[in-house]
């Protein structure tokens, strides 16, 4: 007896759900619901865009690093971020979207990236704060993404997390050097902490009840932990780090809650978050303009690669013929 289309679709959905329930990876050649595929494309491409745009505030300091040693480390870190973007674009491409389309969406403003990268890096202390707080927040989220349900994304995150751990240590070492230095250096560290702490908390996204995607992503194990749980983890881990530096915590409402076993914290300025997400941050236009300029300047490289590929194909065809 020939199965009808509905029966086939039901069996595909059941098999997909069975894999999700049993923590088995979904692979590119497996059937998946269209909403699952689109949700992955949105999240992975946004992650990739964040890695690429995130090179700008740190790349701006490569030529101004205080020592040759610091310059080499920062250069290596920025290079790592470029690699992360390539891994992630590659993972998204396995879902049937082209890299060209993803870049077009980024440059048009249709696609988003982490709001934190729309804040300027004004001092060397900001480079320390970015490595410590921004990459620290990223690690909180990305460690759980090593167990995300989509195979290529999960496997890519394993290497990315290892490299992000190096980035966080690099940033914290900068902060230690500044905090234990002169009064002017300690003040620089405090100023950078004050400016980057709250935007780092915003990186986890809106509260769970206000997130448009969180419930679906949790249901299908694209995400393993909620926005608020991840943010709480980050808040708890930064308190002793700030104490070790001897700096003042930016959150004046922070206090330990014995009953919860966590720190209670002040409220984030969500108006600022939405303003930056909607393109009105300090550097939104600058970041996209810079990326557009780099994209245009590198167009000849892609054209040369395409021409070479076409020439090689013609030669192979001629030999085979």
C-alpha positions as CSV (number, residue, x, y, z in Angstrom):
1,X,0.0,0.0,0.0
2,X,1.4,3.4,-1.0
3,X,1.7,5.9,1.9
4,X,0.1,9.3,1.3
5,X,1.9,12.5,1.8
6,X,0.5,13.2,5.2
7,X,1.6,9.8,6.5
8,X,5.1,10.3,5.2
9,X,5.3,13.8,6.8
10,X,4.1,12.4,10.1
11,X,6.7,9.7,10.1
12,X,9.4,12.3,9.3
13,X,8.3,14.5,12.1
14,X,8.2,11.5,14.5
15,X,11.7,10.5,13.6
16,X,13.0,14.1,13.9
17,X,11.4,14.4,17.4
18,X,12.8,11.0,18.4
19,X,16.3,12.2,17.6
20,X,15.7,15.5,19.5
21,X,14.3,13.6,22.5
22,X,17.3,11.2,22.6
23,X,19.9,14.0,22.2
24,X,21.0,12.8,18.7
25,X,22.3,15.3,16.3
26,X,20.3,16.4,13.4
27,X,22.6,16.4,10.3
28,X,22.3,18.3,7.0
29,X,20.9,15.3,5.1
30,X,18.2,14.6,7.7
31,X,14.6,15.8,7.3
32,X,13.9,18.8,9.5
33,X,10.9,21.1,10.0
34,X,11.2,24.3,7.9
35,X,10.8,26.5,11.0
36,X,13.7,24.6,12.6
37,X,15.9,25.2,9.6
38,X,15.0,28.9,9.4
39,X,15.6,29.3,13.1
40,X,19.1,27.8,12.8
41,X,19.9,30.0,9.8
42,X,18.9,33.0,11.8
43,X,20.9,32.1,14.9
44,X,24.0,30.7,13.2
45,X,24.3,33.6,10.7
46,X,23.7,36.1,13.5
47,X,26.5,34.4,15.4
48,X,28.8,34.5,12.3
49,X,28.1,38.2,11.7
50,X,28.9,38.9,15.3
51,X,32.3,37.3,15.0
52,X,33.1,39.2,11.9
53,X,31.8,42.6,13.0
54,X,33.4,42.0,16.4
55,X,36.8,42.1,14.8
56,X,36.5,45.9,14.3
57,X,36.6,47.3,17.8
58,X,39.7,45.2,18.6
59,X,41.3,45.5,15.2
60,X,41.3,49.2,15.8
61,X,43.9,48.7,18.6
62,X,46.4,46.4,16.9
63,X,48.6,49.3,15.8
64,X,48.2,51.0,19.2
65,X,48.9,48.1,21.6
66,X,51.3,49.1,24.3
67,X,53.9,46.4,23.7
68,X,54.9,44.1,20.8
69,X,53.9,41.2,22.9
70,X,50.4,42.6,23.4
71,X,50.2,43.4,19.7
72,X,51.0,39.8,18.7
73,X,48.4,38.4,21.1
74,X,45.7,40.8,19.9
75,X,46.5,40.1,16.2
76,X,46.2,36.4,16.9
77,X,42.8,37.0,18.6
78,X,41.4,39.0,15.8
79,X,42.5,36.4,13.4
80,X,40.7,33.8,15.5
81,X,37.5,35.7,15.3
82,X,37.7,35.8,11.5
83,X,38.1,32.0,11.6
84,X,35.1,31.6,13.9
85,X,33.0,33.6,11.4
86,X,34.1,31.3,8.6
87,X,33.3,28.1,10.6
88,X,29.8,29.5,11.3
89,X,29.1,30.7,7.8
90,X,30.1,27.2,6.7
91,X,27.7,25.6,9.2
92,X,24.8,27.8,8.0
93,X,25.5,26.9,4.4
94,X,24.8,23.3,5.1
95,X,21.2,24.4,5.7
96,X,20.9,25.6,2.1
97,X,21.5,29.3,2.5
98,X,24.3,31.0,0.5
99,X,27.1,33.0,2.1
100,X,26.3,35.8,-0.4
101,X,22.7,36.0,0.8
102,X,23.8,36.1,4.4
103,X,26.2,39.0,3.7
104,X,23.6,40.9,1.8
105,X,21.2,40.5,4.7
106,X,23.9,41.8,7.1
107,X,24.8,44.9,5.0
108,X,21.2,45.7,4.3
109,X,20.4,45.7,8.1
110,X,18.0,42.8,7.8
111,X,20.2,40.5,9.7
112,X,21.4,41.3,13.3
113,X,24.6,40.8,15.2
114,X,25.5,41.1,18.9
115,X,24.6,44.6,20.1
116,X,27.8,44.8,22.1
117,X,29.9,45.5,19.0
118,X,28.1,48.8,18.4
119,X,30.0,50.3,21.4
120,X,33.3,52.0,20.7
121,X,36.7,50.8,22.0
122,X,38.0,54.1,23.4
123,X,41.0,53.0,25.5
124,X,43.3,50.0,25.9
125,X,41.3,49.1,29.0
126,X,38.3,48.5,26.6
127,X,40.3,45.8,24.9
128,X,40.7,44.1,28.3
129,X,37.0,44.5,29.1
130,X,36.0,43.1,25.7
131,X,38.2,40.1,26.1
132,X,37.1,39.5,29.7
133,X,33.4,40.5,29.7
134,X,32.3,40.1,26.1
135,X,34.1,36.9,25.4
136,X,33.2,35.7,28.9
137,X,29.5,36.3,28.2
138,X,30.0,34.5,24.8
139,X,31.6,31.5,26.5
140,X,28.6,31.2,28.9
141,X,26.4,30.9,25.9
142,X,28.6,28.9,23.7
143,X,29.6,26.1,26.1
144,X,26.0,24.9,26.1
145,X,25.9,25.3,22.3
146,X,28.5,22.5,22.0
147,X,25.4,20.3,22.8
148,X,23.1,22.1,20.4
149,X,20.9,19.7,18.3
150,X,22.3,20.6,14.9
151,X,25.5,18.6,14.2
152,X,27.6,21.1,12.2
153,X,26.9,23.9,14.6
154,X,27.6,21.7,17.6
155,X,31.0,20.5,16.3
156,X,32.0,24.0,15.2
157,X,31.4,25.3,18.7
158,X,33.9,22.8,20.2
159,X,36.9,24.5,18.6
160,X,35.4,28.0,19.0
161,X,34.9,27.6,22.7
162,X,38.6,26.5,23.2
163,X,39.8,29.6,21.4
164,X,37.3,31.9,23.2
165,X,38.7,30.7,26.5
166,X,42.1,32.0,25.4
167,X,40.5,35.3,24.5
168,X,38.9,35.7,27.9
169,X,42.2,35.0,29.7
170,X,43.9,37.6,27.4
171,X,41.4,40.2,28.4
172,X,41.4,39.5,32.1
173,X,45.2,39.7,32.1
174,X,45.0,43.1,30.6
175,X,42.6,44.1,33.4
176,X,44.8,42.7,36.1
177,X,47.8,44.6,34.8
178,X,45.8,47.9,34.7
179,X,44.0,47.3,38.1
180,X,47.3,46.6,39.8
181,X,49.1,49.4,38.1
182,X,49.1,53.2,38.6
183,X,46.1,55.1,39.8
184,X,45.5,56.3,36.2
185,X,45.7,52.7,34.9
186,X,43.3,51.5,37.6
187,X,40.9,54.3,36.8
188,X,41.1,53.2,33.1
189,X,40.2,49.7,34.1
190,X,37.2,50.9,36.2
191,X,35.9,53.1,33.4
192,X,36.1,50.3,30.9
193,X,34.3,47.9,33.4
194,X,31.6,50.6,33.9
195,X,30.9,51.0,30.2
196,X,31.0,47.4,29.1
197,X,29.4,45.5,32.0
198,X,25.8,46.4,31.2
199,X,26.1,45.9,27.4
200,X,27.7,42.5,28.2
201,X,24.5,41.5,30.1
202,X,22.4,42.6,27.2
203,X,24.3,40.1,25.0
204,X,22.1,37.3,26.4
205,X,19.0,38.9,24.8
206,X,15.7,39.9,26.4
207,X,14.1,38.2,29.3
208,X,12.8,34.7,28.5
209,X,9.1,35.8,28.6
210,X,9.8,38.6,26.1
211,X,12.0,36.7,23.6
212,X,10.5,35.9,20.3
213,X,12.7,32.8,19.6
214,X,13.8,31.4,23.0
215,X,10.9,29.0,23.6
216,X,11.1,27.4,20.2
217,X,14.9,27.1,20.4
218,X,14.7,25.5,23.8
219,X,12.0,23.0,22.6
220,X,14.1,21.7,19.8
221,X,17.4,22.0,21.8
222,X,18.9,24.6,19.5
223,X,19.6,26.3,22.8
224,X,20.2,24.3,26.0
225,X,19.8,27.1,28.5
226,X,17.5,30.1,28.7
227,X,18.6,33.8,28.3
228,X,17.9,34.5,31.9
229,X,19.7,31.4,33.2
230,X,22.8,32.2,31.1
231,X,22.8,35.8,32.3
232,X,22.5,34.8,35.9
233,X,25.5,32.4,35.5
234,X,27.5,35.3,34.0
235,X,26.6,37.7,36.8
236,X,27.5,35.1,39.5
237,X,30.9,34.4,37.9
238,X,32.0,38.0,37.4
239,X,31.4,39.1,41.1
240,X,34.6,37.4,42.4
241,X,36.5,38.4,39.4
242,X,35.7,42.1,40.0
243,X,36.6,41.7,43.7
244,X,40.0,40.2,42.8
245,X,40.7,43.2,40.6
246,X,39.8,45.5,43.4
247,X,37.4,47.4,41.3
248,X,33.9,48.7,42.2
249,X,31.0,46.7,40.8
250,X,28.9,48.8,38.3
251,X,25.7,47.3,39.6
252,X,24.8,49.3,42.8
253,X,21.8,47.1,43.4
254,X,23.8,43.8,43.4
255,X,23.3,41.7,46.5
256,X,23.6,38.0,47.5
257,X,20.3,36.1,47.8
258,X,20.7,33.1,50.2
259,X,17.4,31.7,49.3
260,X,18.1,31.5,45.6
261,X,21.8,30.9,45.9
262,X,22.5,33.6,43.4
263,X,23.1,37.3,43.2
264,X,20.1,39.6,42.7
265,X,20.9,42.4,40.3
266,X,19.7,45.7,39.1
267,X,17.5,46.1,36.0
268,X,19.0,46.4,32.6
269,X,18.2,49.5,30.5
270,X,16.1,47.7,27.9
271,X,15.4,50.9,26.1
272,X,19.1,51.2,25.3
273,X,19.2,47.6,24.2
274,X,16.3,47.9,21.8
275,X,17.7,51.3,20.5
276,X,21.1,49.7,19.7
277,X,19.5,46.6,18.2
278,X,17.4,48.8,15.9
279,X,20.4,50.5,14.5
280,X,20.8,53.5,16.7
281,X,23.8,52.6,18.8
282,X,27.1,54.6,18.9
283,X,28.7,52.7,16.1
284,X,26.0,50.8,14.1
285,X,26.4,52.8,10.9
286,X,30.1,52.9,11.2
287,X,30.4,49.1,11.7
288,X,28.3,48.3,8.6
289,X,29.9,51.0,6.5
290,X,33.4,49.6,7.3
291,X,32.3,46.1,6.5
292,X,30.7,47.3,3.2
293,X,34.0,49.0,2.3
294,X,36.0,45.9,3.1
295,X,33.5,43.8,1.1
296,X,33.8,46.1,-1.9
297,X,37.6,46.3,-1.7
298,X,38.0,42.6,-1.6
299,X,35.6,42.0,-4.6
300,X,38.5,41.6,-7.0
301,X,39.9,38.6,-5.0
302,X,36.6,36.8,-5.4
303,X,36.4,37.6,-9.0
304,X,40.0,36.3,-9.5
305,X,39.2,33.1,-7.6
306,X,36.1,32.6,-9.8
307,X,38.0,33.2,-13.0
308,X,40.8,30.8,-11.9
309,X,38.2,28.1,-11.0
310,X,36.5,28.5,-14.4
311,X,39.9,28.2,-16.2
312,X,40.8,25.1,-14.3
313,X,37.4,23.5,-15.1
314,X,38.0,24.2,-18.8
315,X,41.4,22.6,-18.7
316,X,40.1,19.5,-16.9
317,X,37.3,19.3,-19.5
318,X,39.7,19.6,-22.3
319,X,42.0,16.8,-20.9
320,X,39.0,14.6,-20.2
321,X,37.6,15.2,-23.7
